[in-house]
Amino acid sequence: MGGRKGIVWAYWGHEPMDHLRRTGNNKESIFNIGMCIEPWYKRIHGEEMIEKAYNAGINTVYTHFFKGFGLEHEKEEMENTCKLTQIAHKYDIKVLGYCQLGSLYYETAIDEIPDLEKMARIDQDGRIGTWGGAYYRWSPCFNSRAFIDYIKKVIEYGIRHVKLDGFHFDNSYNEACYCDNCRQKFIDFLEKNIANPREIFGLKSFKNVRIPPYKQLSEVHDPLYLWWLKYRSELCSNTHKELFSFVKDISDGKAEVLHNPAFPRKGRSVNEIGFEPSLSPDGCDFVFAENDRFIQEKEEALISQIEAFKFGQRFGYRVFDTSWPLNSRGGHRYPETYEEIMRFVCQSMIFGGICGTQWIARSVKKGDAAEIDIPGQLDILSNIFKYFKNNLELFEKNTKPYNHIKLLYHPFNCMASPGKGLKTFGGIIARLAAEGMPFSLVTGDDIPMVEENQVLIIPELIYIKEDLYKKIIEMARNGGKIIIIGEFAIYNENGSEYDSEKTLFELKKEGNVIVGSSEENAGNSEADWINILKRLTGKNSVVIEPGKMMIETSKDKNGRFLIHILNPDNDKLYDNIHVCITSEDIGTKYRDVKIYSPESTQLKYYKIDGSSMNIYLNGLKTMATIALETENERIV
């Protein structure tokens, strides 16, 4: 997925003029442009802005293409996109076309699609479902063959005529639909996957089954509801895969696919959006992470996008960070300072995301002016983009995460327990990031783990499929180190309660299994699992003083061990940074050190003591990368 290297992306006006007019622009927001729409809109389609982007190192933009007004209605706007694409291609900049999958503007679309209502999602009250409550934006049903075929016509026009280099599919999630077609598809799904409905549901057949009413649930105990969630996640995945394959087929594999399924976002479980990231690798190259997790320290907590990046690492897609800082009134604003811009870009770089900016072409509501005109902004971005491209060997596909802490993600558990299970999972990720402990996500497919010195964290695993339970038991019996935080193996995949004598109590017999607290706030567990984790990984760890640094560890294709350091409090410049790396390879394989940084970070000195290497740095502001070299001759 996402094979192209060195991508530096930027937003380039993804909303067409008709959308900006129809939604109204009298509400104060960075997303509403008011009276400045037309001069700004004209300018972002001209060569002057594109040349500025090119000179800054940007090589990919996403812009408006299809918003849902109808293919014929939007062709005039598509010509603007076509002209922009021609200009961008002169500068070797690729253009992704925005393509709305979550709404159809019936007031115009119905002129060319008379049976538009048959494409629409039906809510549980029998009414046409709308996007975000906007009455004029009908939500489509992913089971509508007419809708999918229509989107394919849009895609083909984008590739053949507009010459797009890919698509940004927005709102590509699947809210609950209760149309007759969805009901029949759900029955077909049940009949295909369940041979004996009586054994699970107490039913002779599924012929009279209806889709269960949608509810905001903390735990799911209705077996039919559980299977409905599985069905919806597969429907969303299959839709993504079909469109992905179509894009690749008609572009000879060249066009790229970006999805925005509103994930990860607070409250956005499969129950709400039908999207399950573990099913996505065959459906996209990139995923938007659009939320309010702009990287910052706030009230002694660390807010970051690390959860999004870790999902991308595990499931094979690259992440576009589109988070925003908030103003004093709780609204969104643009990053304003050097420190904010550097934190944003560097976080994506070191965690394998896409380097870039979602604000540089946006209007500042002064004539045709954009953020790109603000003194200093472009210089900051140009410098960090140049550093990124000059050091690609440290990032992206050239490296692979390498650490000893593994966090178990069980999709079914987070699907069935969106309250406690999903919340604890996110809390553990936040705590690991704040403690500067590099980790990777694993699934049941990765267990049992055989590599020595690895520790598996199991977070609040209330619902667990029997095959995964057996794998965990096998790992424990073979000496694998396991920390269980919260409840474990209460229900099976149909919501039936396990015999407790065969679950947690069986695991407790193993001396290498540690059971923590069941508190939802994993950071305050009674067992103090972070200290236990530090003890278990002591022989293979990276510790930085002062603390509160984010760390990512990886190996590159040449075998170098890389330690990326990100300072989320980069308003301060840190001298006398002490990094202690403990590994059995120290002194044998890794004997030399090299420092990379876009700022002024310098290596003071380092020393090796047995299996530990102590490195001392000066001048750390935002980020630095320590590379443990394998050459025989020392660099310093």
N, C-alpha and C positions, 0 to 999 in steps of 0.2 A: 504494500500500500504506500502511496505517496513517494514513488521512487525518485522523483526529481530532487536534487540536492541544492542547497544554497538558496532556498526560497526566502525572499524578503517581500512581505505582502503589505497592502494598504487598502483601506476602504476608499471607494471612489464614487459615492452617490448611488446607493442601491435602490432608492425609492424613485419611481417615475413621478413626473409633475402631477399627473392626474391623482395619484394617491395622496400627495401632499395637499392638494386642493380639497379632495373629498373628505379627508379626515379632519380638516380644519387646522388652523395654525395659530390660534389665539391663546393657547396655553403655554406658559413659560417652560421651556425645555430645550436642551441642546439638540433634540431630535426634530424640533419644529423650527421653521426658518422664517415664517412670517413674510413681510414685505420684501425680504432680500432673496426670495426663492429664485426669481428669473435671472438676475445678473450673476449670482453665484452658480446656478445650474448651467448657464451658458459657458461660464469660464472653465468649469471642470471638464468640459468636453473639448477644450482647445489644446493646442500643442504646447503652449507655454507652461501649463501646469504639469503635463506629462513629462516635459523635458526636465522640470525641477525634480520630479519623482525619480527619473532616470539618474540624474546627477547625484541624488542622495543614496542611490544603490537599490532602490525599489525595483523589483522585476516581476511582480504579480499584483494586479488590482482586481477587486470585484465590484461590479457596477450593475445598474438596473437592466433588466431584460423582460421578465414576465411577472406581473404582480397579481394576476387573476382577473383582470378586467375583460379578458378575451384576446385571443391571438390576433384577430383582425383589428380590434379596437386599439391594440398596443403597437401595431406595426409602425406607426409614425414615430413613436418613441424608440422603437427598436432600430430605426434608421440612425437615430442619434448614437445608440450603442455601437452600431456598425461603423460609423465614422470614427468614434472614439477608439474602437478596436484597430482600425487601420492606422491611426496615429500611433497607438501604443506599440503595434508590431514594428513600426519603423525604429523604435527604440528597444526592440527585443523584450518588451514587456508583455506578459501573458495576461489575458482578460478572462475572468470567470463571470458568467452571467447569472444574476440573481433570478431564481425561479421559485415562486411561491407554491408550496404544497399544502398550505393550511387554510386557504380561504379563496373563495370565488366571489367577485363583486357582481351580484346577480343583476343589478340595474343595467349593466352593460353586457355582461357575458350572455345573458339570456337571448339577446338579439341574434347571436350566432349559434347558440346551443339551446334550441327550443325546449328540449327535455332536461334542462339543467337541474331541475328539482330531483330527478332520478339519480344524479351524482351526489346529492347532498347527504351529509350525515344526519341521522334522526336521533334526537335525545330520548331519554327514557319516558318523557311525557308525550312523545309522539310529534314533537315540533322539530322544525329544521334547526340543526345545531349551528351556532355562529362562532366566529373566532373572537375571543376576548369580549364577548357580549355586544359586538358591533352588529346591529341588525342587518346592515347591508353587506356583510361579509359572511357568506354561507361556508361552512366547513364541509369539505368533500369527504366521502366515504372511501377508504382504501380498498374496499371490496368492489367498488364500481369499476368494471372493466372499461366503461366509456370514459371515465375520468383518467385512468392510467393511459389509455390509448391517446387521449387528447394531450396529455403531458408529453407523450412521445412525439407527437406532431410539433409541439413547442420546441422540444430538444432538437429535433431534426432541423427545424428552421434555424435554430441558433448555431448549429454546426455548419450547415450547408450555406446559408446566406450571410449570417452575421459574422461567421468565422470565429466564433468563440473558442477558447481553449479549455473550457470546462464550465461547470455549473455550481452555483451555491443554492442548494435546495433548503429553503427556509421553512421553519415550522413543520418539519418532516416527522412529526409524531402522530400518534393514532389515538385520539380520544374515543371514548365509548360510543358505539353506534348501535341503534336498535332497529334498523330497517329489516325488512323481511329477508333480504339477501344475506345480511350478517347473521341472522338467526339460523338460516339454513347452513351457512358455511360453518358456524359453530357446531351444529349437530353433526355435520360431515367430519369435522375435526375429532369430535368425541368418538364417533363410530370407527374412525381410522385408528385411533390410539388406545382404545379400551375395548378389550374383547368381552369382558363380563361386567356390564354396568351394575348388576345387582351386588357384586362383591364390594364395590366402592361406594355406590350411591343408593343401593337398595331399590334400583329400578330395573324393570324388565327390558326396557329399551329407551332410546333418547328421542323418540319421534315427537313427544309432546313437550320437550324441554324448551323453555324460553330463556333468553339472556337474563341473568340476575340483575336486579337494580343496582346501579352504581352507588357506592358508599365511601366515605372517608374512613378508612379502617386503620387501626394500629396493628391488629393481628387478624388473619383470615382463618376462619374455622369451617366455613361452608365449602365442602369439597368441590361443588360445581363452580363456585366463585374462583377457587384456585385454578381449576382447569380453564376457566375463562381468561384469567390473566396469562396463562401459558399460550392460549390461542392468540390473544391480542399481541403478545410479544413476537410470536412467529409471523403474524400478519404484517406487522411493521417491518420486520426483518426481510420478509420475502418481497415486500414492495421496494425497499431500498435495493435489494439485490437485482431485481428486475430492471429498475431504472439504471443502476450502475452498469449492468451488462449491456444495456442498450446504448448508453453513452460511449462505452468502450468500443462496442461493435461498429458504430457508425463513424467513429473517429479513428479507426485503426489503432485503438489502444492509447491514443495520444492525449485525449481530453481527461481532465481531472474532476473528481466529484467531492464536493464539500457539503456536509449535512449540518443542519442546526435543529436537533431534536429536543432542545431545551434541557440539556443534560451536561454536567450535573448541576442541579439547581434545587434549592430548598423545597421540599414537598413534592418533587417531581419523580415519584416512583413509577413503576410499571402500571400501577393502578390508575395513575393520572394520565400518563402519556403513552403507555404501550411500548416504550422503547427500552430495550435491554442491551447494554453495550457488548455483552459477550457474544451476541448474535450478529454483530455489525461488521466483522472484518471483511466479509465478501460484499459489502454494500457501500463502501466509501473509501476515499483516500484521506480525508480530513474531517474533523468534527469541530464545530463552533463550541466554545465554552463561554456562554453568554450569561453572566450573572453579576452579582455585586461583590465578588471576591477579589477586588483589586488589592494587590499585595501590599500589606502594611501591618505594623504592630498597632494594636488598638486595645486599650484597657487590659494590658497584660496578656492579651491573646494574639495569636498570629493568624492573620487572614491571608490566604493564598489560593492559588489554583492547582496545588499539588495533587489533589484528588483527581482532577481532570487529566493531568499529565500522566498519572500512574495508570489510569484506565487506558489511555492511548498506548502507553508502552506495552501493556499486557495484551491488548486486543488488536494491535497492529495498525492503528491509524495515528495520524499526526494531529495535534490540537492547535486551533486558532484561538488564542486568548482574546476575548472581547469584553473583559470586565471593565468597570468604570469606577473611579473614585466618586465619593458622594460629597455634596456641598453641605452647608450648615443646616439646610432645610430638608435634608434627606433625598434631594434630587441628584441626578447625575451631572457630572462636570468633566471637563477635559483635564488630563494631567497637565500640571502647570510648571513644575520645577524640574531642574536637572535630575534631582534625586528620584522623583516619581517616574520620570521617563526611563531612567536607567534601571530601576527596580523592575518595571513592567517588561522591558525588552530582555533583560538578562535572565529573568525567571524562565521565560520561554526557551531561551537558548540552552540553559544547562539541564532542563528537564525534558529535552527532546521535542519541544513544541516548534511552532513556526515563528520565526523572527519577523517582527513588523509592527504596524501601528494601525489602529482603527479610527484615528481622529485627525490625521494630518491634512486631509482634504476637506474636512467639514467646515461649514460656514461659521464665521464669528459674528454674523448678523450686522455687518457694516459693509453695505454695498456688495461687491463681488468677492470680498476678502475671505480668506480661509486660514485655518491654523498654520498652514504652510508659510504664511507671510509673517508670523510672529517672530520677531528677532531672536535668534539663538536656537529656536526649536529644531530647525532643519540641520543646523550644525551638530547638535547633540546626536540626532538620529543618524546623520551621515557617518559620524565617527564610529558609533557602535555597530552600524551595518558593515562598515569597512572592516572592523575588527572581526566580526562574525565570519565574513567571507574569506578573510586571510587565515582563519584558523578553523576551517571546517573539519579538519581531522579530529578536533576536540568534541565535536557535536554531531547531531543528526545520526544518519545511518552508519557512520564510521565507528560508532561506539555502541556498546551494549551494557545496560546496567549490571553492576557487579556488587553484591552485598550479601550479608548473611541473615538478614531479617526478612521474613516472608509473611505477608498478611493475607489470610484466606478470604477470598471473595466467593461466596456461594450464591449465584444469581437467584436461585429458588428461595433461599432464606430471606434475602432482601425484598423479593417480590411478595412473599407471604407475611413478612413482618416489617412493613414500611415504617412502623413506629420505633420500637425498641431495637430491632435488628439493624435497620438501615442507619438509625441515629448513632448507635454505638460504633458501627463501622466507620462513619464519618468522623466521630470523636477521636477514635484511635489514630486515624490518619493525621488529624490536626495536631495531636499531641506528639506524634513521632516527628513531624515537621518542626514543631516548636523546640523539641529537644535536640534537633540536629542529628537524627538517627536515620541514615539512608535505608530504604526498604523497597521491596517490590511486591506487587500483587500476584497471587497465585490462585488457581482454581483447582477443583478436584482432579482435573487432567494432569496436574503437576505433582500429585501426591500418589504414593509416598516419595518423599525427597530422600535421595541417597547421599548427597554431598555432605561431607562432614562439617560440623560447626554451624549448621543452619538452625535457626529457630523459627518455628511456625506459630504465629499468633492466630488464634481462633476467636473471632469477636461475636458474642451473643448469638450463637448458632442454634436457634430455637427449632427451625424446620430444617431437616436434613434428609436427603435421599439415602436409602440404605447402602447403596454401593459406595458413597463417599464415607459414610460412617465406618464401613469395613476397612477402607483405605487408611483412615486415621488411626484405627485400632492397630492395624498392621505396622504403621509407622512408629507408634508408641512402643509396641512390643519389640521392635528392632532397634530401640534406643534413641529414636528421634526426639529432639527437644521440642516440647509443646507448651505454650501458655494459653490457657482458656480463660477468656474474660467474659463473665456473665454466664447465662444458662447454656446448656448444651444438650442437643438431641432430645427435645421434648416431643416433637411430632415428626411423622414421616411425610412423604411428598403428597399424601392425600389428606393431611391434617389429623391423622389418627395418632393417639398418644402412644409413645413407646413404653415398653417395660423398663422402668428406671434401673432395674438391676442389671440391665444389659447395656446401659449407655454410660452416663457420667461415672457411676460407681465402678464400672469395669475399668475405665481409664484411670481412675484415682489409684488403682493398684500399682500403676507404673510410676516408679520414682522419678522419672524424667518428665512427668506431666504435672504442671502447676496450675491450680485453679484459682482464678482471681474473683473479684467482686462482680455482682450483677448490676451495679449502678449504671444508669444510662450515660452519665458523664464519666467516660472511661478515664479521663485525666485525674479523677479523684478516687480511684479504686482503693479499697482497704488493703489489698495485697501489694499496693505500690508496684504495679507490674513493670513500670519503667526501670526501677532499680534492679528488679529481677532480670529484666532483659539485658541490662548493661552487664550484669554478672555473667549471664550465659554467653554473651558475645565478646567477653573481655579479651579473648585471645585473637579476635579478629574485629578490630574496631577503629574508628576515627573519632578523636576527641579534640575539640577546639576550645581554647580559652582566649578571650572571654566567650561565654556561651551565647545562646540565642542566634546562632548562625544556621542557615539552612544548608544542608549538605547533600550532594548527589555523588555517588561513586560509580565508576564504570571502567571498562577496559576498551581500548581501541583495537583496531585490526592488527596492530603490531605488538600487542600484548602489554602496552603501557597501562599502568594503573593510574586513573585520573580521579582527583578529588576536586569537585567543583564547590566553591564556597560562595554563598549569597548572603549579603548583609541586609536584612529587611529594615534595619534602622540606619540607613545610610546617610542620614543627616549628620552623622558623626564619622570622623576619620579615625580609624583604629591603628595604633602602632603596637609593637610588641605582641603580635598574634602568635600564639603557641599552638601548633598542630601536632598531636601525637598519634602516629599510625602504628597499630600493633598487628602484625601478620607473620605467619611462619615463613613467608617469602622474603621478609626483610633481611638484608645481610647476605642473601644467597642470590635471589633473582633481581630484586630492586635495590640498586645501590647508588643511583644518581637522581638528582632532583632538578626540575626546570619549572619556572613560574611563568604563567601567561596571565595577562590582565589588560583590560581596555583603559585602565587608569594608571596609578603610579605605584601599585603594589610591587614590592621588591623582596627578594630572598636575602635575609640577613646571614643565616647559616643553618646548617643541619648537622645532626650527629646520629650515629647508629649505635644502639646499645642492645645487643642480642637480637631479639625479635621485634624490637621497637625502633621507630625512627622519629626523632623529635625535630620539627621544622619550625623556624622562627621567621616571621614576616613583618615588614613595615609598610605602612601606608595603605591599608585596606579600607576602601570606601564602599564600593558596591559589590564587586565580584572579583574572584581570582580562581585560576585553575592550577592545581599542583599536579605535575606529571612525574610519576616515579619511572625513571628511565631504566632500560635494561642493558644499556651499553656498558662495556667494561671500564672505559675511561670516564671519569667524573667530569661533569660539565662545569661545576663551580670550582 
